[in-house]
Amino acid sequence: MVYGTTLRVPGGFFAPSTQKHTESEFTEALQKTMSQLPTTKPVHHHTPQEFVHPDLNHCTHVFVRVDRVKTPLEANYEGPFEVVTKHDKYFTLKGHTKENKVSIDRLKPAYIFKDVPPPNTGADDSANCSDTRESVKIRTTNQIPSKVSFPTGTLGGGYCGNPFQFS
């Protein structure tokens, strides 16, 4: 082979055709063959199946999944929010300022004890903070232990002396 010349295939690679077909016969044979091929069912590669918690039908409060890019250490769920109305595909929740419709795919039931009121989600949380600070009593002691002992061995088996002792 030389660059720029046409490629030539030897005739030994091709078997001489013994059958002579016209274009119409070939077309009919092709249509018949194609009609006999079995059909295949369509494949849906992306059909996510969401989990819906069975207790979601009976709960009074729910958590809502956060579907945005979160900062590190941000919780995956917000809430709990009170359920106002329930529908097949969404719940109406009592939010901070208004009622929101949220898909059930984003909800998780909140298990709240009946004798403990749900957390206050209103804007008047600052008034509650001062009351709780006054009611909390911190237990302190003025006694210092006479001697504090520290471990003298390390995990590797070496010796580690006490850093200091109280007198």
Backbone hydrogen bonds in HBPLUS format (Angstrom, degrees):
<---DONOR---> <-ACCEPTOR-->    atom                        ^
c    i                          cat <-CA-CA->   ^        H-A-AA   ^      H-
h    n   atom  resd res      DA  || num        DHA   H-A  angle D-A-AA Bond
n    s   type  num  typ     dist DA aas  dist angle  dist       angle   num
A0005-THR N   A0002-VAL O   3.21 MM   3  5.88 165.7  2.23 140.5 140.5     1
A0013-PHE N   A0010-PRO O   3.35 MM   3  6.23 172.5  2.36 123.2 125.0     2
A0014-PHE N   A0011-GLY O   3.25 MM   3  5.59 153.8  2.32 108.1 115.2     3
A0026-PHE N   A0022-THR O   3.07 MM   4  6.28 162.3  2.10 151.7 156.7     4
A0027-THR N   A0023-GLU O   2.96 MM   4  6.10 154.7  2.03 145.1 152.0     5
A0028-GLU N   A0024-SER O   3.00 MM   4  6.20 158.4  2.04 147.3 152.5     6
A0029-ALA N   A0025-GLU O   2.97 MM   4  6.17 161.7  2.00 149.6 154.6     7
A0030-LEU N   A0026-PHE O   2.96 MM   4  6.12 153.5  2.03 145.1 152.5     8
A0031-GLN N   A0027-THR O   2.96 MM   4  6.17 159.5  2.00 148.8 154.1     9
A0032-LYS N   A0028-GLU O   2.98 MM   4  6.16 157.1  2.03 148.1 154.3    10
A0033-THR N   A0029-ALA O   3.00 MM   4  6.16 158.8  2.04 144.7 150.5    11
A0034-MET N   A0030-LEU O   2.94 MM   4  6.10 162.5  1.97 150.8 155.6    12
A0035-SER N   A0031-GLN O   2.98 MM   4  6.09 149.9  2.07 143.9 151.5    13
A0036-GLN N   A0032-LYS O   3.27 MM   4  6.44 134.3  2.49 138.7 148.9    14
A0036-GLN N   A0033-THR O   3.26 MM   3  5.35 137.0  2.46  97.3 108.6    15
A0037-LEU N   A0034-MET O   3.36 MM   3  5.43 157.2  2.42 100.6 107.2    16
A0056-LEU N   A0053-HIS O   3.14 MM   3  5.50 162.2  2.18 113.3 118.2    17
A0058-HIS N   A0055-ASP O   3.17 MM   3  5.55 149.8  2.26 109.2 117.3    18
A0083-VAL N   A0060-THR O   2.91 MM  23  5.52 169.8  1.92 151.2 149.5    19
A0110-ALA N   A0061-HIS O   2.97 MM  49  5.34 160.2  2.01 139.7 133.3    20
A0062-VAL N   A0081-PHE O   2.89 MM  19  5.40 154.0  1.96 149.3 156.3    21
A0081-PHE N   A0062-VAL O   2.80 MM  19  5.40 159.7  1.84 153.5 158.8    22
A0063-PHE N   A0108-LYS O   2.73 MM  45  5.12 166.9  1.74 159.2 163.8    23
A0108-LYS N   A0063-PHE O   3.00 MM  45  5.12 144.5  2.12 144.7 149.2    24
A0064-VAL N   A0078-GLU O   2.87 MM  14  5.19 162.2  1.90 149.0 154.6    25
A0078-GLU N   A0064-VAL O   2.78 MM  14  5.19 158.3  1.83 145.4 151.1    26
A0065-ARG N   A0106-ARG O   2.76 MM  41  5.03 164.0  1.79 152.6 158.1    27
A0066-VAL N   A0076-ASN O   2.82 MM  10  5.58 165.6  1.84 156.7 155.1    28
A0074-GLU N   A0071-THR O   3.16 MM   3  5.53 150.7  2.25 137.6 133.9    29
A0094-LYS N   A0082-GLU O   2.87 MM  12  5.37 165.1  1.89 158.2 163.2    30
A0084-VAL N   A0092-THR O   2.73 MM   8  5.42 163.8  1.75 159.7 163.3    31
A0085-THR N   A0092-THR O   3.37 MM   7  5.14 152.2  2.46 125.3 132.9    32
A0092-THR N   A0085-THR O   2.90 MM   7  5.14 169.5  1.92 147.6 151.1    33
A0087-HIS N   A0090-TYR O   2.94 MM   3  5.34 138.7  2.12 152.9 165.7    34
A0104-ILE N   A0089-LYS O   3.11 MM  15  5.79 159.6  2.15 132.2 132.6    35
A0091-PHE N   A0102-VAL O   2.89 MM  11  5.49 158.9  1.93 158.0 159.1    36
A0102-VAL N   A0091-PHE O   2.88 MM  11  5.49 165.7  1.90 162.6 165.3    37
A0093-LEU N   A0100-ASN O   2.73 MM   7  5.28 164.8  1.75 161.1 161.9    38
A0100-ASN N   A0093-LEU O   2.89 MM   7  5.28 152.0  1.97 148.4 155.5    39
A0095-GLY N   A0098-LYS O   2.91 MM   3  5.30 144.0  2.05 134.7 144.3    40
A0106-ARG N   A0103-SER O   3.17 MM   3  5.86 160.3  2.22 117.1 122.0    41
A0107-LEU N   A0104-ILE O   3.31 MM   3  5.13 166.9  2.33 102.1 105.9    42
A0129-CYS N   A0125-ASP O   3.19 MM   4  6.45 140.6  2.35 146.1 156.5    43
A0132-THR N   A0128-ASN O   3.17 MM   4  6.42 159.4  2.22 150.4 155.4    44
A0133-ARG N   A0129-CYS O   3.06 MM   4  6.24 150.6  2.15 149.4 157.0    45
A0134-GLU N   A0130-SER O   3.34 MM   4  6.50 154.5  2.41 142.2 147.3    46
A0135-SER N   A0131-ASP O   3.20 MM   4  6.39 146.0  2.32 142.7 151.9    47
A0160-CYS N   A0152-THR O   2.67 MM   8  4.83 152.4  1.74 160.5 155.3    48
A0154-THR N   A0158-GLY O   3.11 MM   4  5.37 143.9  2.25 147.6 149.8    49
A0157-GLY N   A0154-THR O   3.09 MM   3  5.24 158.7  2.14 104.9 111.6    50
